[in-house]
Amino acid sequence: MSRTRSAKSVSLVIPVYNQLDYTKQCLESIARCTDQPYELIIVDNASTDGTQEFLRDVKATVITNPRNLGCAKAWNQGVRASHGDVIGILNNDIVVTKGWIEGLVKFMEQEGHGIVSPAAREGYLNYDLDAYAVEFTQSCKDATRSELYGACMVINRDVFDRIGLFDEAFAYGGCEDIDFFWRAKAAGFSAGLTGSVLIHHFSMVTQDAIKRSETKVYPAENLAHFKKKWNRTVRGNWAARRWADLKHKWVRRYERLRYGHTLIEKCYGQG
């Protein structure tokens, strides 16, 4: 997929809570790999590791919270402060590659999706991401899935206008992206994940830190809220879970055979 500048204006919303080294890598990759003009909004959830001091020198709109409000509330703060036609919701533990936002916006426009996400490689960044992304996106440029990837979502503002913001009853992080996706589908919007764009995602960096230092109960609370709201669990009953697992295995096998990759890959080992 060729990279062409879109007429749509772009806002990027990144919530942060400590993990300064990951934030630096994320912002550096965005600055280096994004040719299209963009509005950057960073929501700091009361970081204590030097993040607040670092952000003073970052060219962005910075919202500083007195305590950790979690993902959904921080995302909503960023969306309310944004002005773009499309809004990227990004974790701070991702690294993007050249042409990422242009590719995602083009995919959105071509397919008519309300929400789009890139392919991702998860785990240790122990490889040449830029070189790998060139080979991956050439091989997988036509590969898609009808789903989203919560660590990096680009959302048309029309979706927020119609269904509202993220559900702030989900604490810290977890289920709010799935809930938003289901609400968007119910309102007639589609979502798509494209192999024409690849990011690296270290995965669960902030959530694992919260579980170690603050609380471990919020995932169960989020699941309970989801079940009460939708009258089902995230993955459904045994039959639904079994079918989803079989389908996932088939999709991954098909992607490997067709494209030489799967759209969500794991990278193991430290070096």
C-alpha positions in Angstrom: 0.0 0.0 0.0 1.5 3.3 -1.0 1.8 6.1 1.6 -0.1 9.2 0.6 -0.9 12.2 2.8 -4.6 12.2 3.7 -6.8 15.3 3.7 -8.1 14.2 7.1 -6.5 15.9 10.1 -5.1 13.6 12.7 -5.0 13.8 16.5 -2.9 11.3 18.6 -3.9 10.6 22.2 -1.4 8.8 24.4 -2.0 8.1 28.1 1.1 7.5 30.2 1.7 6.3 33.8 5.4 6.1 34.5 7.4 3.8 32.1 9.3 6.8 30.9 11.8 4.8 28.7 8.9 3.3 26.8 7.3 6.7 26.4 10.5 8.1 25.0 10.8 5.3 22.4 7.1 5.7 21.4 7.4 9.5 20.9 10.7 9.2 19.1 9.2 6.7 16.7 6.2 8.9 16.0 8.4 12.0 15.3 10.7 10.0 13.0 8.1 8.0 11.2 5.1 10.4 10.7 5.2 12.6 7.7 1.6 13.8 8.0 1.0 16.7 10.3 -0.6 15.6 13.6 -1.8 17.0 16.9 -0.2 15.2 19.9 -2.1 15.0 23.2 -0.5 13.2 26.1 -2.4 12.5 29.3 -0.2 11.9 32.3 -1.9 9.8 35.0 0.2 11.2 37.9 3.6 9.7 36.9 6.3 9.8 39.5 9.3 8.6 37.5 10.4 11.8 35.8 7.7 11.6 33.1 6.2 14.9 34.2 9.5 16.7 33.9 10.3 15.1 30.5 6.9 16.1 29.1 7.6 19.8 29.8 9.9 19.8 26.8 7.7 17.8 24.5 5.8 19.7 21.8 2.3 18.4 22.7 -0.8 19.3 24.6 -0.1 17.7 28.0 -2.9 17.0 30.5 -1.7 16.1 34.0 -3.9 14.3 36.4 -3.5 14.4 40.2 -3.9 10.6 40.4 -4.1 7.6 38.1 -7.5 7.7 36.4 -6.9 4.7 34.2 -7.2 4.2 30.5 -10.8 5.0 29.7 -10.9 8.3 31.6 -7.5 9.4 30.1 -8.6 8.4 26.6 -11.7 10.5 27.0 -9.8 13.5 28.3 -7.6 13.3 25.2 -10.5 12.8 22.8 -12.3 15.9 24.3 -9.1 18.0 23.8 -8.6 16.8 20.3 -9.5 18.5 17.0 -8.7 15.9 14.4 -11.0 14.3 11.9 -9.5 11.0 13.0 -8.2 10.2 16.5 -5.4 7.7 17.2 -5.5 6.1 20.6 -2.1 4.7 21.4 -0.4 2.9 24.2 2.9 4.4 25.2 4.7 1.0 24.9 4.4 0.8 21.2 6.9 1.7 18.5 5.5 2.8 15.1 7.2 2.5 11.7 7.5 4.7 8.6 4.2 5.7 7.1 2.1 4.2 9.8 -0.6 6.8 10.2 -0.8 7.6 6.5 -1.3 3.8 5.8 -4.0 3.5 8.5 -5.9 6.5 7.3 -5.8 5.3 3.7 -7.0 1.9 4.8 -9.8 3.5 6.7 -10.9 5.6 3.7 -10.6 2.8 1.2 -12.6 0.3 3.2 -15.0 2.7 4.9 -14.2 1.5 8.4 -14.9 3.5 11.5 -12.0 2.1 13.4 -8.7 0.7 12.1 -5.6 -0.9 13.6 -2.2 -2.0 12.3 -0.6 -5.4 12.5 1.6 -5.9 15.5 4.7 -7.8 16.7 4.6 -8.3 20.5 7.3 -8.9 23.0 11.0 -8.0 23.1 12.3 -5.5 20.5 15.4 -7.5 19.7 15.4 -7.2 15.9 15.6 -4.5 13.3 12.0 -3.2 13.3 12.3 -0.8 10.4 13.8 -3.5 8.1 11.3 -6.1 9.3 8.4 -3.8 8.7 9.4 -3.2 5.1 9.4 -7.0 4.4 6.3 -7.6 6.5 4.1 -4.9 4.9 5.1 -5.9 1.4 4.1 -9.5 2.1 1.0 -8.6 4.1 -0.3 -5.5 2.3 -3.5 -7.3 1.3 -4.1 -9.1 4.6 -6.9 -7.9 6.8 -9.0 -9.0 9.8 -12.4 -7.7 10.9 -11.2 -6.7 14.4 -9.2 -4.0 16.2 -6.0 -4.0 18.2 -6.5 -2.1 21.4 -2.9 -0.8 21.8 -3.3 1.2 18.6 -6.7 2.3 17.3 -7.4 5.0 14.8 -11.0 6.1 15.1 -13.1 8.3 12.9 -14.6 11.2 14.8 -18.0 10.2 13.5 -17.9 7.2 15.7 -17.5 9.3 18.9 -20.2 11.6 17.7 -22.7 8.8 17.3 -21.9 6.4 20.2 -20.1 8.7 22.8 -16.8 8.2 24.6 -15.2 5.2 26.3 -17.1 3.7 29.3 -15.3 5.1 32.4 -16.7 2.4 34.7 -13.8 0.2 33.5 -11.0 0.8 35.9 -7.3 1.2 35.0 -7.4 -0.8 31.8 -9.3 -3.7 30.3 -12.5 -4.4 28.4 -13.1 -0.7 27.5 -11.8 -1.2 24.0 -13.9 -4.3 23.4 -17.0 -2.5 24.8 -16.3 0.5 22.5 -15.9 -1.9 19.5 -19.2 -3.7 20.2 -21.0 -0.4 20.7 -19.6 0.9 17.4 -20.6 -2.3 15.6 -24.1 -2.0 17.0 -24.3 1.6 15.6 -23.3 0.3 12.1 -19.6 1.0 12.1 -17.1 -1.6 11.0 -13.5 -2.2 12.1 -10.5 -3.5 10.3 -6.9 -4.5 11.0 -4.4 -4.2 8.1 -1.1 -5.9 7.3 -0.1 -2.9 5.3 1.1 -1.2 8.6 3.2 -2.8 11.3 4.0 -1.6 14.8 5.9 -3.2 17.7 4.1 -3.6 21.0 6.1 -4.4 24.1 2.7 -5.4 25.6 1.1 -5.0 29.1 4.0 -2.9 30.4 1.8 -0.4 32.4 -0.8 -3.0 33.4 1.8 -5.4 34.7 3.4 -2.6 36.8 0.0 -1.7 38.2 -0.7 -5.3 39.2 2.7 -5.5 40.9 2.5 -2.2 42.8 -1.1 -1.1 43.2 -3.9 -3.7 42.8 -4.7 -7.0 41.1 -8.4 -6.9 41.5 -9.4 -4.5 38.7 -9.4 -7.1 35.8 -12.1 -9.2 37.6 -14.1 -6.0 38.4 -13.9 -4.9 34.7 -15.0 -8.4 33.6 -17.9 -8.2 36.0 -19.0 -4.8 34.7 -18.8 -6.0 31.2 -20.9 -9.1 32.0 -23.5 -6.9 33.7 -23.6 -4.5 30.8 -23.8 -7.0 28.0 -25.4 -9.9 29.8 -22.5 -12.2 28.7 -18.8 -12.6 29.2 -16.3 -11.2 26.8 -15.6 -14.6 25.2 -19.1 -16.0 25.6 -20.0 -19.6 26.7 -18.0 -22.7 26.3 -19.2 -23.3 22.7 -18.5 -19.7 21.7 -15.0 -19.8 23.2 -14.3 -23.1 21.5 -15.4 -21.8 18.1 -13.4 -18.6 18.6 -10.3 -20.5 19.5 -10.6 -22.8 16.4 -11.3 -19.9 14.2 -8.3 -18.0 15.5 -6.0 -21.0 14.9 -7.4 -21.3 11.4 -6.9 -17.6 10.6 -3.3 -17.7 11.9 -2.6 -20.8 9.8 -4.1 -19.3 6.7 -2.1 -16.1 7.2 1.1 -17.9 7.5 0.5 -20.0 4.4 -0.8 -17.1 2.3 1.5 -14.2 3.5 4.3 -15.8 5.4 3.3 -14.0 8.6 0.4 -13.7 11.0 -1.0 -10.2 11.6 -0.4 -10.5 15.4 3.0 -12.0 15.9 5.0 -12.9 19.1 8.7 -12.1 19.5 10.3 -14.3 22.1 13.7 -14.0 23.9 15.7 -11.0 25.0 18.4 -11.0 22.3 
